[in-house]
Amino acid sequence: MPDGTVELTGQHRARCATDRELRATLKDFTTWHASLDRRLDRALDSWGVRGDIGDRSLFQLGPHRQTLTESQQ
């Protein structure tokens, strides 16, 4: 945060029904911008996930970074 910018990820309630991903940027603790992050949503949709997308954990498996995601079909 040397330039006063914090980047965050989180969840929002899409259509007041299901949890979906978002990305947000906070600049100098005065300006906030959030937007949908559909990358993970699209990937999980291709596996048949239609319910909530929940917590995620990042981990290293060999040389690759992996994401373990809780989701509901």
N, CA, C and O atoms as a Tripos MOL2 file, in Angstrom:
@<TRIPOS>MOLECULE
protein
  292   291    73     0     0
PROTEIN
NO_CHARGES

@<TRIPOS>ATOM
      1 N           0.8060   -1.1890    0.0000 N.3       1 MET1
      2 CA          0.0000    0.0000    0.0000 C.3       1 MET1
      3 C           0.8550    1.2610    0.0000 C.2       1 MET1
      4 O           0.4490    2.2600    0.5930 O.2       1 MET1
      5 N           2.0060    1.2570   -0.6310 N.am      2 PRO2
      6 CA          2.8370    2.4620   -0.6390 C.3       2 PRO2
      7 C           2.1710    3.6550   -1.3250 C.2       2 PRO2
      8 O           2.4570    4.8000   -0.9750 O.2       2 PRO2
      9 N           1.2940    3.4090   -2.2910 N.am      3 ASP3
     10 CA          0.6360    4.5220   -2.9690 C.3       3 ASP3
     11 C          -0.7410    4.8260   -2.3780 C.2       3 ASP3
     12 O          -1.4920    5.6130   -2.9530 O.2       3 ASP3
     13 N          -1.0860    4.2180   -1.2430 N.am      4 GLY4
     14 CA         -2.3630    4.4790   -0.5940 C.3       4 GLY4
     15 C          -3.5400    3.7160   -1.1750 C.2       4 GLY4
     16 O          -4.6920    4.0780   -0.9390 O.2       4 GLY4
     17 N          -3.2600    2.6520   -1.9410 N.am      5 THR5
     18 CA         -4.3110    1.8720   -2.5740 C.3       5 THR5
     19 C          -4.3880    0.4820   -1.9530 C.2       5 THR5
     20 O          -3.3740   -0.2000   -1.8030 O.2       5 THR5
     21 N          -5.6030    0.0710   -1.5950 N.am      6 VAL6
     22 CA         -5.8470   -1.2670   -1.0480 C.3       6 VAL6
     23 C          -6.7960   -1.9740   -2.0060 C.2       6 VAL6
     24 O          -7.8610   -1.4490   -2.3310 O.2       6 VAL6
     25 N          -6.4080   -3.1750   -2.4630 N.am      7 GLU7
     26 CA         -7.2730   -3.9650   -3.3290 C.3       7 GLU7
     27 C          -7.8500   -5.1150   -2.5190 C.2       7 GLU7
     28 O          -7.1290   -5.8010   -1.7950 O.2       7 GLU7
     29 N          -9.1620   -5.3220   -2.6460 N.am      8 LEU8
     30 CA         -9.8710   -6.3240   -1.8550 C.3       8 LEU8
     31 C         -10.7030   -7.2300   -2.7510 C.2       8 LEU8
     32 O         -11.0680   -6.8540   -3.8650 O.2       8 LEU8
     33 N         -10.9970   -8.4170   -2.2570 N.am      9 THR9
     34 CA        -11.9800   -9.2840   -2.8830 C.3       9 THR9
     35 C         -13.0440   -9.5830   -1.8500 C.2       9 THR9
     36 O         -12.7930   -9.4910   -0.6480 O.2       9 THR9
     37 N         -14.2190   -9.9380   -2.3070 N.am     10 GLY10
     38 CA        -15.2950  -10.2390   -1.3760 C.3      10 GLY10
     39 C         -16.4670  -10.8660   -2.0910 C.2      10 GLY10
     40 O         -16.3360  -11.3990   -3.1920 O.2      10 GLY10
     41 N         -17.6110  -10.7930   -1.4490 N.am     11 GLN11
     42 CA        -18.8270  -11.3780   -1.9980 C.3      11 GLN11
     43 C         -19.9640  -10.3690   -1.9180 C.2      11 GLN11
     44 O         -19.9610   -9.4630   -1.0840 O.2      11 GLN11
     45 N         -20.9310  -10.5490   -2.8020 N.am     12 HIS12
     46 CA        -22.1470   -9.7430   -2.7830 C.3      12 HIS12
     47 C         -23.3270  -10.6650   -3.0470 C.2      12 HIS12
     48 O         -23.1470  -11.7940   -3.5040 O.2      12 HIS12
     49 N         -24.5180  -10.1940   -2.7620 N.am     13 ARG13
     50 CA        -25.7340  -10.9860   -2.9920 C.3      13 ARG13
     51 C         -26.2860  -10.6350   -4.3690 C.2      13 ARG13
     52 O         -26.9300   -9.6000   -4.5360 O.2      13 ARG13
     53 N         -26.0350  -11.4940   -5.3520 N.am     14 ALA14
     54 CA        -26.5230  -11.2540   -6.7150 C.3      14 ALA14
     55 C         -28.0290  -11.4580   -6.7580 C.2      14 ALA14
     56 O         -28.5410  -12.4840   -6.3100 O.2      14 ALA14
     57 N         -28.7300  -10.4770   -7.2990 N.am     15 ARG15
     58 CA        -30.1960  -10.5200   -7.4150 C.3      15 ARG15
     59 C         -30.8510  -10.9170   -6.0940 C.2      15 ARG15
     60 O         -31.9040  -11.5540   -6.0830 O.2      15 ARG15
     61 N         -30.2200  -10.5370   -4.9830 N.am     16 CYS16
     62 CA        -30.7280  -10.8330   -3.6290 C.3      16 CYS16
     63 C         -30.9430  -12.3240   -3.4220 C.2      16 CYS16
     64 O         -31.7860  -12.7240   -2.6180 O.2      16 CYS16
     65 N         -30.1840  -13.1550   -4.1430 N.am     17 ALA17
     66 CA        -30.4240  -14.5940   -4.0760 C.3      17 ALA17
     67 C         -29.1730  -15.4090   -3.7670 C.2      17 ALA17
     68 O         -29.2080  -16.2670   -2.8840 O.2      17 ALA17
     69 N         -28.0830  -15.1660   -4.4630 N.am     18 THR18
     70 CA        -26.8950  -16.0040   -4.2990 C.3      18 THR18
     71 C         -25.6440  -15.1630   -4.1010 C.2      18 THR18
     72 O         -25.5520  -14.0400   -4.5960 O.2      18 THR18
     73 N         -24.6800  -15.7190   -3.3680 N.am     19 ASP19
     74 CA        -23.3910  -15.0440   -3.1720 C.3      19 ASP19
     75 C         -22.5660  -15.1570   -4.4420 C.2      19 ASP19
     76 O         -22.4460  -16.2330   -5.0280 O.2      19 ASP19
     77 N         -22.0030  -14.0400   -4.8580 N.am     20 ARG20
     78 CA        -21.1120  -13.9890   -6.0100 C.3      20 ARG20
     79 C         -19.9150  -13.1160   -5.6620 C.2      20 ARG20
     80 O         -19.9170  -12.4080   -4.6550 O.2      20 ARG20
     81 N         -18.8950  -13.1780   -6.5090 N.am     21 GLU21
     82 CA        -17.6090  -12.5290   -6.2300 C.3      21 GLU21
     83 C         -17.5960  -11.0570   -6.6430 C.2      21 GLU21
     84 O         -18.3020  -10.6420   -7.5630 O.2      21 GLU21
     85 N         -16.7650  -10.2760   -5.9300 N.am     22 LEU22
     86 CA        -16.5260   -8.8860   -6.2890 C.3      22 LEU22
     87 C         -15.0750   -8.5310   -6.0150 C.2      22 LEU22
     88 O         -14.3890   -9.1980   -5.2400 O.2      22 LEU22
     89 N         -14.6260   -7.4700   -6.6650 N.am     23 ARG23
     90 CA        -13.3090   -6.8770   -6.4230 C.3      23 ARG23
     91 C         -13.5500   -5.4190   -6.0710 C.2      23 ARG23
     92 O         -14.4660   -4.7880   -6.5970 O.2      23 ARG23
     93 N         -12.7360   -4.8970   -5.1920 N.am     24 ALA24
     94 CA        -12.9050   -3.5110   -4.7750 C.3      24 ALA24
     95 C         -11.5360   -2.8530   -4.5930 C.2      24 ALA24
     96 O         -10.5400   -3.5170   -4.3090 O.2      24 ALA24
     97 N         -11.5170   -1.5390   -4.7650 N.am     25 THR25
     98 CA        -10.3050   -0.7460   -4.5740 C.3      25 THR25
     99 C         -10.6370    0.4190   -3.6500 C.2      25 THR25
    100 O         -11.6280    1.1230   -3.8450 O.2      25 THR25
    101 N          -9.8060    0.6040   -2.6570 N.am     26 LEU26
    102 CA         -9.9230    1.7290   -1.7330 C.3      26 LEU26
    103 C          -8.6700    2.5830   -1.8980 C.2      26 LEU26
    104 O          -7.5570    2.1050   -1.6790 O.2      26 LEU26
    105 N          -8.8510    3.8500   -2.2850 N.am     27 LYS27
    106 CA         -7.7070    4.7430   -2.4890 C.3      27 LYS27
    107 C          -7.6870    5.8060   -1.4150 C.2      27 LYS27
    108 O          -8.6630    6.5290   -1.2140 O.2      27 LYS27
    109 N          -6.5710    5.8930   -0.7310 N.am     28 ASP28
    110 CA         -6.3410    6.9240    0.2970 C.3      28 ASP28
    111 C          -7.4430    6.9800    1.3540 C.2      28 ASP28
    112 O          -7.6460    8.0210    1.9790 O.2      28 ASP28
    113 N          -8.1450    5.8890    1.5560 N.am     29 PHE29
    114 CA         -9.2410    5.8050    2.5230 C.3      29 PHE29
    115 C         -10.3100    6.8600    2.2790 C.2      29 PHE29
    116 O         -11.0260    7.2520    3.2010 O.2      29 PHE29
    117 N         -10.4170    7.3280    1.0100 N.am     30 THR30
    118 CA        -11.4340    8.3220    0.6800 C.3      30 THR30
    119 C         -12.2900    7.9060   -0.5120 C.2      30 THR30
    120 O         -13.4440    8.3200   -0.6210 O.2      30 THR30
    121 N         -11.7370    7.0970   -1.3990 N.am     31 THR31
    122 CA        -12.4430    6.7210   -2.6190 C.3      31 THR31
    123 C         -12.5800    5.2090   -2.6860 C.2      31 THR31
    124 O         -11.5940    4.4810   -2.5760 O.2      31 THR31
    125 N         -13.8090    4.7420   -2.8680 N.am     32 TRP32
    126 CA        -14.1190    3.3150   -2.8820 C.3      32 TRP32
    127 C         -14.7750    2.9790   -4.2150 C.2      32 TRP32
    128 O         -15.7050    3.6610   -4.6450 O.2      32 TRP32
    129 N         -14.2840    1.9190   -4.8720 N.am     33 HIS33
    130 CA        -14.9000    1.4380   -6.1050 C.3      33 HIS33
    131 C         -14.9880   -0.0800   -6.0460 C.2      33 HIS33
    132 O         -13.9870   -0.7550   -5.8080 O.2      33 HIS33
    133 N         -16.1760   -0.6130   -6.2600 N.am     34 ALA34
    134 CA        -16.3750   -2.0650   -6.2790 C.3      34 ALA34
    135 C         -17.0010   -2.4600   -7.6020 C.2      34 ALA34
    136 O         -17.7970   -1.7110   -8.1690 O.2      34 ALA34
    137 N         -16.6370   -3.6450   -8.0980 N.am     35 SER35
    138 CA        -17.2110   -4.1560   -9.3420 C.3      35 SER35
    139 C         -17.3200   -5.6730   -9.2540 C.2      35 SER35
    140 O         -16.6310   -6.3180   -8.4630 O.2      35 SER35
    141 N         -18.1970   -6.2250  -10.0820 N.am     36 LEU36
    142 CA        -18.3590   -7.6680  -10.1170 C.3      36 LEU36
    143 C         -17.0910   -8.3150  -10.6490 C.2      36 LEU36
    144 O         -16.4310   -7.7610  -11.5280 O.2      36 LEU36
    145 N         -16.7490   -9.4750  -10.1270 N.am     37 ASP37
    146 CA        -15.6030  -10.2450  -10.6100 C.3      37 ASP37
    147 C         -16.1530  -11.5950  -11.0540 C.2      37 ASP37
    148 O         -16.2890  -12.5170  -10.2500 O.2      37 ASP37
    149 N         -16.4640  -11.6990  -12.3230 N.am     38 ARG38
    150 CA        -17.1570  -12.8840  -12.8290 C.3      38 ARG38
    151 C         -16.2220  -14.0300  -13.2040 C.2      38 ARG38
    152 O         -16.7010  -15.0790  -13.6340 O.2      38 ARG38
    153 N         -14.9130  -13.8690  -13.0580 N.am     39 ARG39
    154 CA        -13.9870  -14.9310  -13.4700 C.3      39 ARG39
    155 C         -14.2490  -16.2300  -12.7180 C.2      39 ARG39
    156 O         -14.4050  -17.2800  -13.3420 O.2      39 ARG39
    157 N         -14.3010  -16.1780  -11.3910 N.am     40 LEU40
    158 CA        -14.5480  -17.3880  -10.6080 C.3      40 LEU40
    159 C         -15.9760  -17.8760  -10.8090 C.2      40 LEU40
    160 O         -16.2130  -19.0820  -10.8790 O.2      40 LEU40
    161 N         -16.9310  -16.9510  -10.9020 N.am     41 ASP41
    162 CA        -18.3240  -17.3340  -11.1360 C.3      41 ASP41
    163 C         -18.4520  -18.1590  -12.4120 C.2      41 ASP41
    164 O         -19.1090  -19.2000  -12.4080 O.2      41 ASP41
    165 N         -17.8330  -17.7090  -13.5030 N.am     42 ARG42
    166 CA        -17.9160  -18.4270  -14.7810 C.3      42 ARG42
    167 C         -17.2720  -19.8090  -14.6810 C.2      42 ARG42
    168 O         -17.8080  -20.7890  -15.1980 O.2      42 ARG42
    169 N         -16.1330  -19.8810  -14.0190 N.am     43 ALA43
    170 CA        -15.4540  -21.1720  -13.8790 C.3      43 ALA43
    171 C         -16.3220  -22.1610  -13.1070 C.2      43 ALA43
    172 O         -16.4550  -23.3150  -13.5140 O.2      43 ALA43
    173 N         -16.9090  -21.7250  -12.0060 N.am     44 LEU44
    174 CA        -17.7450  -22.6260  -11.2100 C.3      44 LEU44
    175 C         -19.0620  -22.9300  -11.9110 C.2      44 LEU44
    176 O         -19.5790  -24.0390  -11.7790 O.2      44 LEU44
    177 N         -19.6150  -21.9800  -12.6500 N.am     45 ASP45
    178 CA        -20.8280  -22.2420  -13.4260 C.3      45 ASP45
    179 C         -20.5980  -23.3850  -14.4120 C.2      45 ASP45
    180 O         -21.4900  -24.2030  -14.6350 O.2      45 ASP45
    181 N         -19.3980  -23.4430  -15.0020 N.am     46 SER46
    182 CA        -19.1080  -24.5040  -15.9710 C.3      46 SER46
    183 C         -19.0980  -25.8870  -15.3200 C.2      46 SER46
    184 O         -19.2160  -26.8970  -16.0140 O.2      46 SER46
    185 N         -18.9580  -25.9420  -14.0000 N.am     47 TRP47
    186 CA        -18.9910  -27.2070  -13.2550 C.3      47 TRP47
    187 C         -20.3820  -27.4850  -12.6810 C.2      47 TRP47
    188 O         -20.5690  -28.4610  -11.9540 O.2      47 TRP47
    189 N         -21.3550  -26.6330  -13.0030 N.am     48 GLY48
    190 CA        -22.7240  -26.8700  -12.5760 C.3      48 GLY48
    191 C         -23.1280  -26.1890  -11.2860 C.2      48 GLY48
    192 O         -24.2050  -26.4680  -10.7590 O.2      48 GLY48
    193 N         -22.2890  -25.2970  -10.7590 N.am     49 VAL49
    194 CA        -22.6370  -24.5900   -9.5240 C.3      49 VAL49
    195 C         -23.7060  -23.5580   -9.8410 C.2      49 VAL49
    196 O         -23.5140  -22.7160  -10.7190 O.2      49 VAL49
    197 N         -24.8290  -23.6140   -9.1380 N.am     50 ARG50
    198 CA        -25.9090  -22.6550   -9.3460 C.3      50 ARG50
    199 C         -26.2800  -21.9510   -8.0440 C.2      50 ARG50
    200 O         -27.0230  -20.9700   -8.0610 O.2      50 ARG50
    201 N         -25.7750  -22.4380   -6.9290 N.am     51 GLY51
    202 CA        -26.0790  -21.8360   -5.6350 C.3      51 GLY51
    203 C         -24.9990  -20.8670   -5.2060 C.2      51 GLY51
    204 O         -24.2890  -20.2960   -6.0340 O.2      51 GLY51
    205 N         -24.8850  -20.6910   -3.8970 N.am     52 ASP52
    206 CA        -23.9130  -19.7540   -3.3350 C.3      52 ASP52
    207 C         -22.4860  -20.1960   -3.6030 C.2      52 ASP52
    208 O         -22.1780  -21.3870   -3.6330 O.2      52 ASP52
    209 N         -21.6240  -19.2080   -3.7960 N.am     53 ILE53
    210 CA        -20.1830  -19.4250   -3.8510 C.3      53 ILE53
    211 C         -19.6520  -18.8570   -2.5480 C.2      53 ILE53
    212 O         -19.7800  -17.6620   -2.2830 O.2      53 ILE53
    213 N         -19.0590  -19.7160   -1.7410 N.am     54 GLY54
    214 CA        -18.6930  -19.3040   -0.3920 C.3      54 GLY54
    215 C         -17.2210  -19.0080   -0.2190 C.2      54 GLY54
    216 O         -16.5710  -18.4460   -1.1010 O.2      54 GLY54
    217 N         -16.7130  -19.3920    0.9230 N.am     55 ASP55
    218 CA        -15.3240  -19.0990    1.2850 C.3      55 ASP55
    219 C         -14.3490  -19.7400    0.3080 C.2      55 ASP55
    220 O         -14.6590  -20.7320   -0.3520 O.2      55 ASP55
    221 N         -13.1640  -19.1470    0.2360 N.am     56 ARG56
    222 CA        -12.0980  -19.7120   -0.5800 C.3      56 ARG56
    223 C         -10.8000  -19.6770    0.2040 C.2      56 ARG56
    224 O         -10.5740  -18.8020    1.0400 O.2      56 ARG56
    225 N          -9.9620  -20.6470   -0.0900 N.am     57 SER57
    226 CA         -8.6420  -20.7170    0.5250 C.3      57 SER57
    227 C          -7.6080  -20.9040   -0.5730 C.2      57 SER57
    228 O          -7.7700  -21.7510   -1.4510 O.2      57 SER57
    229 N          -6.5510  -20.1140   -0.5200 N.am     58 LEU58
    230 CA         -5.4560  -20.2490   -1.4740 C.3      58 LEU58
    231 C          -4.3840  -21.1430   -0.8650 C.2      58 LEU58
    232 O          -4.0980  -21.0570    0.3290 O.2      58 LEU58
    233 N          -3.7930  -22.0050   -1.6940 N.am     59 PHE59
    234 CA         -2.7070  -22.8440   -1.2140 C.3      59 PHE59
    235 C          -1.7620  -23.1670   -2.3630 C.2      59 PHE59
    236 O          -2.1260  -23.0560   -3.5340 O.2      59 PHE59
    237 N          -0.5700  -23.5590   -2.0210 N.am     60 GLN60
    238 CA          0.4660  -23.8980   -2.9940 C.3      60 GLN60
    239 C           0.5510  -25.4100   -3.1060 C.2      60 GLN60
    240 O           0.6790  -26.0940   -2.0900 O.2      60 GLN60
    241 N           0.4830  -25.9530   -4.3310 N.am     61 LEU61
    242 CA          0.6320  -27.3810   -4.5820 C.3      61 LEU61
    243 C           1.7350  -27.5330   -5.6170 C.2      61 LEU61
    244 O           1.5160  -27.3360   -6.8120 O.2      61 LEU61
    245 N           2.9220  -27.8850   -5.1420 N.am     62 GLY62
    246 CA          4.0760  -27.8930   -6.0300 C.3      62 GLY62
    247 C           4.3540  -26.4770   -6.4920 C.2      62 GLY62
    248 O           4.3740  -25.5540   -5.6780 O.2      62 GLY62
    249 N           4.5690  -26.2890   -7.7870 N.am     63 PRO63
    250 CA          4.8480  -24.9400   -8.2830 C.3      63 PRO63
    251 C           3.5910  -24.1180   -8.5740 C.2      63 PRO63
    252 O           3.6980  -22.9720   -9.0110 O.2      63 PRO63
    253 N           2.4130  -24.6780   -8.3400 N.am     64 HIS64
    254 CA          1.1660  -24.0220   -8.7300 C.3      64 HIS64
    255 C           0.3770  -23.5100   -7.5320 C.2      64 HIS64
    256 O           0.2700  -24.1880   -6.5100 O.2      64 HIS64
    257 N          -0.1780  -22.2960   -7.6700 N.am     65 ARG65
    258 CA         -1.1040  -21.7690   -6.6650 C.3      65 ARG65
    259 C          -2.4940  -22.2880   -6.9890 C.2      65 ARG65
    260 O          -2.9230  -22.2380   -8.1420 O.2      65 ARG65
    261 N          -3.1970  -22.7800   -5.9910 N.am     66 GLN66
    262 CA         -4.5270  -23.3490   -6.1650 C.3      66 GLN66
    263 C          -5.5300  -22.5880   -5.3040 C.2      66 GLN66
    264 O          -5.1580  -21.9530   -4.3170 O.2      66 GLN66
    265 N          -6.7920  -22.6570   -5.6820 N.am     67 THR67
    266 CA         -7.8730  -22.0700   -4.8940 C.3      67 THR67
    267 C          -8.8970  -23.1500   -4.6050 C.2      67 THR67
    268 O          -9.4280  -23.7770   -5.5230 O.2      67 THR67
    269 N          -9.1710  -23.3650   -3.3340 N.am     68 LEU68
    270 CA        -10.2160  -24.2870   -2.8970 C.3      68 LEU68
    271 C         -11.4410  -23.4360   -2.5730 C.2      68 LEU68
    272 O         -11.3640  -22.5210   -1.7540 O.2      68 LEU68
    273 N         -12.5720  -23.7360   -3.2160 N.am     69 THR69
    274 CA        -13.7590  -22.9040   -3.0700 C.3      69 THR69
    275 C         -14.9460  -23.7130   -2.5900 C.2      69 THR69
    276 O         -15.2130  -24.8070   -3.0890 O.2      69 THR69
    277 N         -15.6570  -23.1640   -1.6150 N.am     70 GLU70
    278 CA        -16.9100  -23.7440   -1.1560 C.3      70 GLU70
    279 C         -18.0230  -23.2660   -2.0850 C.2      70 GLU70
    280 O         -18.1180  -22.0720   -2.3690 O.2      70 GLU70
    281 N         -18.8650  -24.1810   -2.5600 N.am     71 SER71
    282 CA        -19.9690  -23.7840   -3.4260 C.3      71 SER71
    283 C         -21.1230  -24.7680   -3.3030 C.2      71 SER71
    284 O         -20.9530  -25.8940   -2.8350 O.2      71 SER71
    285 N         -22.2990  -24.3220   -3.7320 N.am     72 GLN72
    286 CA        -23.5050  -25.1480   -3.6630 C.3      72 GLN72
    287 C         -24.0430  -25.4050   -5.0570 C.2      72 GLN72
    288 O         -24.1010  -24.4980   -5.8870 O.2      72 GLN72
    289 N         -24.4390  -26.6560   -5.3150 N.am     73 GLN73
    290 CA        -25.0080  -26.9760   -6.6180 C.3      73 GLN73
    291 C         -26.4290  -26.6750   -6.6890 C.2      73 GLN73
    292 O         -27.0550  -26.8910   -7.7270 O.2      73 GLN73
@<TRIPOS>BOND
     1     1     2 1
     2     2     3 1
     3     3     4 2
     4     3     5 am
     5     5     6 1
     6     6     7 1
     7     7     8 2
     8     7     9 am
     9     9    10 1
    10    10    11 1
    11    11    12 2
    12    11    13 am
    13    13    14 1
    14    14    15 1
    15    15    16 2
    16    15    17 am
    17    17    18 1
    18    18    19 1
    19    19    20 2
    20    19    21 am
    21    21    22 1
    22    22    23 1
    23    23    24 2
    24    23    25 am
    25    25    26 1
    26    26    27 1
    27    27    28 2
    28    27    29 am
    29    29    30 1
    30    30    31 1
    31    31    32 2
    32    31    33 am
    33    33    34 1
    34    34    35 1
    35    35    36 2
    36    35    37 am
    37    37    38 1
    38    38    39 1
    39    39    40 2
    40    39    41 am
    41    41    42 1
    42    42    43 1
    43    43    44 2
    44    43    45 am
    45    45    46 1
    46    46    47 1
    47    47    48 2
    48    47    49 am
    49    49    50 1
    50    50    51 1
    51    51    52 2
    52    51    53 am
    53    53    54 1
    54    54    55 1
    55    55    56 2
    56    55    57 am
    57    57    58 1
    58    58    59 1
    59    59    60 2
    60    59    61 am
    61    61    62 1
    62    62    63 1
    63    63    64 2
    64    63    65 am
    65    65    66 1
    66    66    67 1
    67    67    68 2
    68    67    69 am
    69    69    70 1
    70    70    71 1
    71    71    72 2
    72    71    73 am
    73    73    74 1
    74    74    75 1
    75    75    76 2
    76    75    77 am
    77    77    78 1
    78    78    79 1
    79    79    80 2
    80    79    81 am
    81    81    82 1
    82    82    83 1
    83    83    84 2
    84    83    85 am
    85    85    86 1
    86    86    87 1
    87    87    88 2
    88    87    89 am
    89    89    90 1
    90    90    91 1
    91    91    92 2
    92    91    93 am
    93    93    94 1
    94    94    95 1
    95    95    96 2
    96    95    97 am
    97    97    98 1
    98    98    99 1
    99    99   100 2
   100    99   101 am
   101   101   102 1
   102   102   103 1
   103   103   104 2
   104   103   105 am
   105   105   106 1
   106   106   107 1
   107   107   108 2
   108   107   109 am
   109   109   110 1
   110   110   111 1
   111   111   112 2
   112   111   113 am
   113   113   114 1
   114   114   115 1
   115   115   116 2
   116   115   117 am
   117   117   118 1
   118   118   119 1
   119   119   120 2
   120   119   121 am
   121   121   122 1
   122   122   123 1
   123   123   124 2
   124   123   125 am
   125   125   126 1
   126   126   127 1
   127   127   128 2
   128   127   129 am
   129   129   130 1
   130   130   131 1
   131   131   132 2
   132   131   133 am
   133   133   134 1
   134   134   135 1
   135   135   136 2
   136   135   137 am
   137   137   138 1
   138   138   139 1
   139   139   140 2
   140   139   141 am
   141   141   142 1
   142   142   143 1
   143   143   144 2
   144   143   145 am
   145   145   146 1
   146   146   147 1
   147   147   148 2
   148   147   149 am
   149   149   150 1
   150   150   151 1
   151   151   152 2
   152   151   153 am
   153   153   154 1
   154   154   155 1
   155   155   156 2
   156   155   157 am
   157   157   158 1
   158   158   159 1
   159   159   160 2
   160   159   161 am
   161   161   162 1
   162   162   163 1
   163   163   164 2
   164   163   165 am
   165   165   166 1
   166   166   167 1
   167   167   168 2
   168   167   169 am
   169   169   170 1
   170   170   171 1
   171   171   172 2
   172   171   173 am
   173   173   174 1
   174   174   175 1
   175   175   176 2
   176   175   177 am
   177   177   178 1
   178   178   179 1
   179   179   180 2
   180   179   181 am
   181   181   182 1
   182   182   183 1
   183   183   184 2
   184   183   185 am
   185   185   186 1
   186   186   187 1
   187   187   188 2
   188   187   189 am
   189   189   190 1
   190   190   191 1
   191   191   192 2
   192   191   193 am
   193   193   194 1
   194   194   195 1
   195   195   196 2
   196   195   197 am
   197   197   198 1
   198   198   199 1
   199   199   200 2
   200   199   201 am
   201   201   202 1
   202   202   203 1
   203   203   204 2
   204   203   205 am
   205   205   206 1
   206   206   207 1
   207   207   208 2
   208   207   209 am
   209   209   210 1
   210   210   211 1
   211   211   212 2
   212   211   213 am
   213   213   214 1
   214   214   215 1
   215   215   216 2
   216   215   217 am
   217   217   218 1
   218   218   219 1
   219   219   220 2
   220   219   221 am
   221   221   222 1
   222   222   223 1
   223   223   224 2
   224   223   225 am
   225   225   226 1
   226   226   227 1
   227   227   228 2
   228   227   229 am
   229   229   230 1
   230   230   231 1
   231   231   232 2
   232   231   233 am
   233   233   234 1
   234   234   235 1
   235   235   236 2
   236   235   237 am
   237   237   238 1
   238   238   239 1
   239   239   240 2
   240   239   241 am
   241   241   242 1
   242   242   243 1
   243   243   244 2
   244   243   245 am
   245   245   246 1
   246   246   247 1
   247   247   248 2
   248   247   249 am
   249   249   250 1
   250   250   251 1
   251   251   252 2
   252   251   253 am
   253   253   254 1
   254   254   255 1
   255   255   256 2
   256   255   257 am
   257   257   258 1
   258   258   259 1
   259   259   260 2
   260   259   261 am
   261   261   262 1
   262   262   263 1
   263   263   264 2
   264   263   265 am
   265   265   266 1
   266   266   267 1
   267   267   268 2
   268   267   269 am
   269   269   270 1
   270   270   271 1
   271   271   272 2
   272   271   273 am
   273   273   274 1
   274   274   275 1
   275   275   276 2
   276   275   277 am
   277   277   278 1
   278   278   279 1
   279   279   280 2
   280   279   281 am
   281   281   282 1
   282   282   283 1
   283   283   284 2
   284   283   285 am
   285   285   286 1
   286   286   287 1
   287   287   288 2
   288   287   289 am
   289   289   290 1
   290   290   291 1
   291   291   292 2
@<TRIPOS>SUBSTRUCTURE
     1 MET1         2 RESIDUE 1 A MET
     2 PRO2         6 RESIDUE 1 A PRO
     3 ASP3        10 RESIDUE 1 A ASP
     4 GLY4        14 RESIDUE 1 A GLY
     5 THR5        18 RESIDUE 1 A THR
     6 VAL6        22 RESIDUE 1 A VAL
     7 GLU7        26 RESIDUE 1 A GLU
     8 LEU8        30 RESIDUE 1 A LEU
     9 THR9        34 RESIDUE 1 A THR
    10 GLY10       38 RESIDUE 1 A GLY
    11 GLN11       42 RESIDUE 1 A GLN
    12 HIS12       46 RESIDUE 1 A HIS
    13 ARG13       50 RESIDUE 1 A ARG
    14 ALA14       54 RESIDUE 1 A ALA
    15 ARG15       58 RESIDUE 1 A ARG
    16 CYS16       62 RESIDUE 1 A CYS
    17 ALA17       66 RESIDUE 1 A ALA
    18 THR18       70 RESIDUE 1 A THR
    19 ASP19       74 RESIDUE 1 A ASP
    20 ARG20       78 RESIDUE 1 A ARG
    21 GLU21       82 RESIDUE 1 A GLU
    22 LEU22       86 RESIDUE 1 A LEU
    23 ARG23       90 RESIDUE 1 A ARG
    24 ALA24       94 RESIDUE 1 A ALA
    25 THR25       98 RESIDUE 1 A THR
    26 LEU26      102 RESIDUE 1 A LEU
    27 LYS27      106 RESIDUE 1 A LYS
    28 ASP28      110 RESIDUE 1 A ASP
    29 PHE29      114 RESIDUE 1 A PHE
    30 THR30      118 RESIDUE 1 A THR
    31 THR31      122 RESIDUE 1 A THR
    32 TRP32      126 RESIDUE 1 A TRP
    33 HIS33      130 RESIDUE 1 A HIS
    34 ALA34      134 RESIDUE 1 A ALA
    35 SER35      138 RESIDUE 1 A SER
    36 LEU36      142 RESIDUE 1 A LEU
    37 ASP37      146 RESIDUE 1 A ASP
    38 ARG38      150 RESIDUE 1 A ARG
    39 ARG39      154 RESIDUE 1 A ARG
    40 LEU40      158 RESIDUE 1 A LEU
    41 ASP41      162 RESIDUE 1 A ASP
    42 ARG42      166 RESIDUE 1 A ARG
    43 ALA43      170 RESIDUE 1 A ALA
    44 LEU44      174 RESIDUE 1 A LEU
    45 ASP45      178 RESIDUE 1 A ASP
    46 SER46      182 RESIDUE 1 A SER
    47 TRP47      186 RESIDUE 1 A TRP
    48 GLY48      190 RESIDUE 1 A GLY
    49 VAL49      194 RESIDUE 1 A VAL
    50 ARG50      198 RESIDUE 1 A ARG
    51 GLY51      202 RESIDUE 1 A GLY
    52 ASP52      206 RESIDUE 1 A ASP
    53 ILE53      210 RESIDUE 1 A ILE
    54 GLY54      214 RESIDUE 1 A GLY
    55 ASP55      218 RESIDUE 1 A ASP
    56 ARG56      222 RESIDUE 1 A ARG
    57 SER57      226 RESIDUE 1 A SER
    58 LEU58      230 RESIDUE 1 A LEU
    59 PHE59      234 RESIDUE 1 A PHE
    60 GLN60      238 RESIDUE 1 A GLN
    61 LEU61      242 RESIDUE 1 A LEU
    62 GLY62      246 RESIDUE 1 A GLY
    63 PRO63      250 RESIDUE 1 A PRO
    64 HIS64      254 RESIDUE 1 A HIS
    65 ARG65      258 RESIDUE 1 A ARG
    66 GLN66      262 RESIDUE 1 A GLN
    67 THR67      266 RESIDUE 1 A THR
    68 LEU68      270 RESIDUE 1 A LEU
    69 THR69      274 RESIDUE 1 A THR
    70 GLU70      278 RESIDUE 1 A GLU
    71 SER71      282 RESIDUE 1 A SER
    72 GLN72      286 RESIDUE 1 A GLN
    73 GLN73      290 RESIDUE 1 A GLN
